[in-house]
Amino acid sequence: MTHWLTVWRAAQLVGVSRGVLQQQVRDGSLVLTEGLVSTDELLRLYPATQLEDTGILERVTTIRDEAFGRRLRERLLPSQEVLATRLFNQTQELADVRRHLQRYHGLVVALQDRLHALQAKGATPLELAELQDFVDEGLAAALATEQADLLTVMDDMLKVMSAQVTVRPSGHEFTVEGHDTLLQAGLRAGLKLNYGCGNGTCGMCKVRVISGDVVRTQPCDYPMSEAERAQGYTLMCAHTAGSSELTLELLEAGGPQDIPQQQIVTSVRAVTQLAPGTRLLHLQTPRSHRLRFLAGQSVTLGVSRPDGRDVHALYPVASCPCDDRNLHFFIERHALDPFARQLFADGIKAGDAVTVWGPVGEFVLADSQRPLVFAACDAGFAPIKSLIEHALALDAAPSLSLFWLATKPDGHFLENQCRAWGEALDQFEYELLAEPDITFGAAQLAAAMRADLFDIECEFYLAGPEAFVSALRAELRASGVPAAQIHTNVLLEPVGETA
């Protein structure tokens, strides 16, 4: 029996990204009917789909290591209360189907009684017999027990283990897994949600539930009025999906102009040396005051020097907005950057206070379903990394390509991260280039792109020093790439005083 699935759910079932299925829809190899995919279509394209290959069963496999098993359950399995609520809702759906079948059965039985009555009145026996055989066969076919197909079984399992949320009016979708709240799951999926404290106090993440059920997972202090409750409003940060399908009404940020300016006093979680000339600064915000930003944006960091003077510097955020408490920055050693000098002199240590102002910048992902191409030079990898992680969360791009130019020996300070992406993701590829001359390196990088990317429509994201961005942008324009598909972020050289 054919079942109908959303593209999001279909991608989960066959183990590919949503962008891959959307690309197959665009090229005509996958046919949608009213926006839904049939299980017959999926099995036609993916005939080798096996339950074991999707990872669904592995998610609920008993783990011998209790500590690891506990972390796995917290991440992938909903709480007992949420599971019970979703199972109850599934049971209600099943009961509705049974009542429908019973009414259908009663209607057919009544029809049979009418046939007997017609026969008693002298209708042609042959005609009545044929009609009664037709009704009997139809009833037997409708009520017969069929063996469920593989994708239907997997879909039923997913409906209990995870929930699909649809956002109105944008139409965006995301999945809620494990112990995630609606807010956490939406941010992991890359949605530009409106929120503030994240702990049920400010009410900025208030949304209206159009259909489906929610379950509260943590206390909240925001005073919701009776009128708001009657209209179905709830807080995303304090609730999760109680039903397998949920529809919410909310407004999302359209771009950087919708993100408010913030000032947050963070604490240094760790300072890690990535290379002799590059350090990772890990800041953590308070639980009640998280940084809301878009992937690719920058913030100003400020600390106090031992002499009491404050030093400030603008840096792109290298982490994904999906983890708004933990902020990562790649700081390069530079004689004219007082913040970097203090960091490399071990003047900024774990536990120190660092003030964050921002965010700023227009270097964010465009609303497009084209393949994505990222190009970075040295520490320009910071905003590129944030964009890549955001694009992976969105799961909508058919492919992602990274080209990273290093102008110094330690320029590829996160080569292992690129390798991990390449090995784990079929739609991701990367190429690392080393060249001390920025202009010549940009030309080499453009040649590498030209080998296989200029024949298709792509969105290009360039980040690095002005010489790199200008040279590569000129190469792309000369090759016919429209200006609207080239997005740039020029990292300015520090202009502070030397020590």
N, C-alpha and C positions, 0 to 999 in steps of 0.2 A: 504494500500500500504506500502511495506517495505521501510524503510529508513536506511541509513548507517551512523554510527557515530564513531568518535574516542573514545578510551577508556576514555580519559579525559572528553570529553563532556558527554559520557554516565554516568560516575560517578556523574557528576553534576545533571543530569536529575533525577536519582533515589535516590539521596541524600546519597550516600555512598562514602567512600574514594576510590581513584584510586587504592590503594594497595589491597583493598578488591576484586575489579574486576580482578586485575592481578592475585591474588591468585586463583580465580575461573577459570581463563584461564589455569593456571598451573595444577589444579586438574581435568580439563576436563569438568567441569560443565557449562562453558561458552565458546562458540565456536566463534573464530574470522575468518573472511574471508578477506584475504589480509590486515590484521591489523585493520579491522573495525568491529564494533558490529552492528548487525541488531536490529531494534526496536522490531521485533518479539522475538528475543532471550532475550532482556531485559524484555519484558512483561511476558515471560515464567518464568524467574527467579524471577521477582518482580511483580507479578500480582496485588498486592494491591497498586501499585503506583498511587497516586492521586496528582493532580496539587496543591492542598492545602498543601500537606505534604512536598513539596520540598522547600518551603520558597520563591519561585520565585515571586508569586503574592504579598506576604507580603512586598517584597522589594519595590514595587511601590505603596503601600497603602498610602492613604492620612493620614498624621500625624497631629493631632490636636495641639500638642505642637509645635509651630513654630520653637523655638530654636533647639529642638531635631530633628525636621523634616529637618531643614537646614543641621545639621551635618550628618543626614542619607543620604540626597541627595548628599552631597559632598563625602561621603565614597562609596556609592553604585551606584549612578546614574551618568552617563557621563554628560558632559556639553551639552548645547543645540546644539552647533556647531558639536560636535562629534556625537550626536544622529542623527542630520540631515544628516551628511555624511554617517553614516551606513545605515540609511533608504534609502538614495539615491542609495547606492550600492545594497541594497536588491531590490529596484525598477528596477534597471538595470538588475539584474539577472532574475526578473520576466518578464521583457520585452523580454529578450533573449529567455526565455521559450515559451512565446506567439508567437514570430516570428518562433521558431522551429515548434510549433504546426500548425501555419498557412501554413508553407511550407509543412508539412506532409499532411495537409488537401488538399492542392493544388495537391500534388502527387496522392492522392487517387481519387480525382475528375478526374484527367487526366486518371487514370486507368479505371474509370467507362466509360469515353468517348470512350476509346479503346475497352471496352467490347461491347458497343453499335455498334461500327464500325464492330467488329467481327461478331456480330449477324446479321448485315446487309449483311455480306458476306456469310451467310448461315451456321454458326456454329450450333451445336446441341443445341436446345433451353434449354433442361434440364441441360446440362453442363454449359451453360452460366448463367442460373438462379441460379444454386448452387454457381457458382463462384461469381456472383454479390451479393448474400445473404451473402457469407463469407466476402466480402469486406465491405458491409454495417454494418454488426455486429462488425467487427474489428474496423471500424471507430467510431462507436457509443461507443464502450468500451474505446477507446483511448481518446475520447473527453468528455466522461461523467464526470460530476462533482461528486467527491467523498467526503465523510465526512472525514476530516483530523483526524488521530488518535491523542491520547493525547500527546504522546511523540513528535510527529512532531510539534504540537502547542507549546509545551514547548521549543523545540529546536529553533524554529523561534523567540520566545521571547528572549531566551538567546543570540541569534546572534545580537540582537539590544542592549540589556542591557550590554552585555559583549563581549569581543573578545578573540578568541583563537589564541595564537601565537606559531608557531613552529620554533625551532632553528635548523639551519643547521651549521655544519655537525653532531652535537651531537644527534639530534632528540628529545631533550627535549622540553616540552610543558609547557606553563603557560597561565593563564587567566588575562586579563586586565579588571578591574572593576572600577566604579566610576571615580574620577578625577585623578587616578594614571597615571603617565607617564610609558612608556615602561620599564625604568630602575627600578622604584619603584615596579612595578608589578613583574618583573623578580626577584628582591631581595626578595620580599615577598614569592615567590614560591621556594626560596632556591637555585636559580641558582648562580654559581660562576662567575659573570659577571665582565668584565674589565671596570673600571670607575675611575674617579678622583674627580673633584670638585662637580659634580652633579648639576651644575647650568648653563651649556652651554658655559663654557669658555675654558676648557682644550682640549676637543675633544677626550678624551680617551675612551668614550663610543660610538664612531662612529661605525655604523653597515651598512650593505647593505641590502636594501629591495629587496627580490627576487620576492615576489608576495603580492598583497594587497596594501592598502593605509594607510598613516599615516597623522595625523593632528598635527600641532604645538600647544602646550599648554602654552608655556612660551618663553620669548625672549632668544636668545642665541647670544653670541659674537664670537664664534669660526668661523674663516674665511674658510668656505668650498669652495674648488676650483670648477670651472665649470666642470672639468673632473669628480670630485667626485659626483657632483650633477647628471651629465649625467649617471653615473653608478648606481645611486640609493642609495647613501650613505645618512645617516641621523644620528642625535644624539638621543640616547635613552632617555637622561635626559630631553629633551625639546619637545618630541613628544609622542603621544599616538596612539592607533590603530584607523584608520578611517574606516576600514572594519571589518566584523565579523570574518574573517580569515586572518592571516598575517604570512608570512614566512620571517625570517631574517637570514642572514649569519653573524656569528660572532664566535670568539674564546673565550672559557671559561677557567678559571683556572683549571688545572688538579689536584692541590693539594697545600699544604703549600709552596712548592718551587716556585710557580707562584705568590705568594702574596708579593709585595715589602715591605721593611722595611720603616716605617714612623715615623716621630716625629711631634706631634701635641700638641699645648698648648690648653687645654680644660678649661672649667669653671665648678665649682661645682654647679649643679642644686639643689641638696638636699642631706641631710644626715639623714637617717631614722633608728631608733632603731628597729631591728627585734626581738631581744631577749637581755637579759642583757649582753651577751658576743658577740653579733654579730650586726653589723651595715651595712646598705645598702648605698653605696656611688654611687650617680647618677651623672655622668659627661656628659657634652654636648659639642660636637665639634663645631667649626665655620661652618656656612652653606657652605662655600667655601672650606673646608678642612675636609672631613669626614674620619673616620677610616675604611679602607678596611681590613677585617679579615675573617677567617673561624670559624664556630661554634666549640667550644672546645679549641680554642687557648688562649694564655695568653699574657699580656703586662706588661711592667714595668711602675709604677707610680712614679712620683717625685714631691716633694713640698719643699719649703724653710722653715726652722725653724726660730723661732724668733731671734736666735743668728746669722742668716745669713747662716748657714750650710744647705746643701741639704740632704734630706733623700729619699731613693728609696726602692721599694719593688716590687716583681713580683707577680701578681695576675691573675688568670683565669678570662676571661670576662664571666659574668653570663647572658648576654642578647644575643638576636639573631642578626646575621648580617643583617637581613632585616631592622632593624632600626639602621643605621650606625652612626647616630648623637647622640643617647642616649645610653650611655654605663653604665652598672650596674656591681658592684663589691660587694661581700660579704666579709667584713673585720672582722676577729675574734680578740678579745682582746688577746694580747700576749706581755709578758714583753720584749722579745728579738726582737720585730718588731718595729723599730722607727716610721715607717709610721702609724702603728696601734695605737701606744702610742699617737701620735699627734692627730689622729682622735678621740680617746676616751677621750682625754683631751680637746675636743672642739676647737682644734687648726686648724681645717679645717672646714670652714663654706661656706654656699651658696655664690657664687660670687668669691671665691678664684680661683686662677689659679693652675691647676695641669697638668704637662707635661706627655704625654703618648709616650712611645717608643715601637715599635713592629710592627706586632705580631710575636710570636714564638710558636713552639709546633707542634707535629704531631698527636695530639689526636683529630682527625676529623672523620666524618662519612665515612665509607668505601662505595665504589660503589657496593651495594648489595641490593637484594630484600628480604633478609631473615627477619624474625621477629627480633626486636631489644630489648635487655635487658640491662638496665642501673642499675649500683650499685654505691652508693655514701656513704661516711662516713663523717659526720659533714659538714664542708664547702666545701668538695668535691662535694657537690650538685651544686656548681656554674658552672663548665664546663658541668656537666650533664644536668642542666637546659637549657643551651645554645644549647646542642645537641638535646634535646627533642623538643624545639621550632623549630629548624631547620628541624628535621625529620617531624614534623607536617606540616611545610610549604611545604616540598617536597611531602607529601601525597602519598608516595610510599610503605611504610612498611605495611605488613599485620596486625601487632600488635606491641604495645610498652608496656614494663613492667618496672616498677621502683621499686628498693629495696633500702631503705635509712636507714642506721645504724647511730644512735646517741649515742655517748659515754658520753654525759653530759646532764643534764636535759633540756637545751634549744637547743639541737642539731637539732630538727625538726622545725627550725625557719620559714619555709614556708609550713607548713602542709596544710594550707588553699589552696595553689596553687595546691598541689597534689589532694586534694579533688575536686577542680574545674575541673581539667583535667579528673578525674575519672567520674564525673557526666555528663560532656559534651561530652565525646568521648567514643564511644562504643569499640574502639580498644585499649583503654588505661586502664591499671590496675596498682595498686601500693600496696606496703606493707611497713610499717614503723616498725623498730625494735629498741629497746633501750637496750644497754648493755655497761657498762663501760670498760670491757675488749675487746680490739679491736680484738685480735685473736679469742677469743671465739665467739664474735659477728659475725665475718666473717664466722665462721663455721655454726652458726645459719642461716645466710643469705643464705649460699650455700645450706643448707637443705631445706629452703623455696623455692629456685629455683628448686631444684631437684624434688620437689613434682609434678611439671607439665611442666617444660621447657626442661629438659635434653633429652627428647624423640624426640625433633624436632631440626632442624638445626637453630641456632640463631647466631646473632652477639652480643658479650658481651662487654660492655664499663664500665670500673672500674675506679673510681677516689676517692682519699683520701690519708691519710698518708701511708707511705711505708709499715708499718706493716699490714695494712688492705689490700692493693693491693696485696702484696706478698702472704698473707694467702689465700685470695679468689682466686687468680690466681692458686695457687697450688691445691685448691679444685676442680676448674673447669677442670684443666688438668688431675687430678686423675679420674675424672668422664668421661673422654674421649673427652672433647671439644678440637678441633684442636687449636694449638697455633695461627694460622692465624686468627681465629675468636675471639680472645681475645685482646682487645685494652685497654691500661692502661695509666693513668696519675697520677704520684706520686707527691703529694703536699709536698714539702720539708719544714722542720721546719725552722723558722727564726733563723739566727745566729748572729744577730746584738748585740750591746752593750745594757746593761740595763741602765735605766735612772740614 
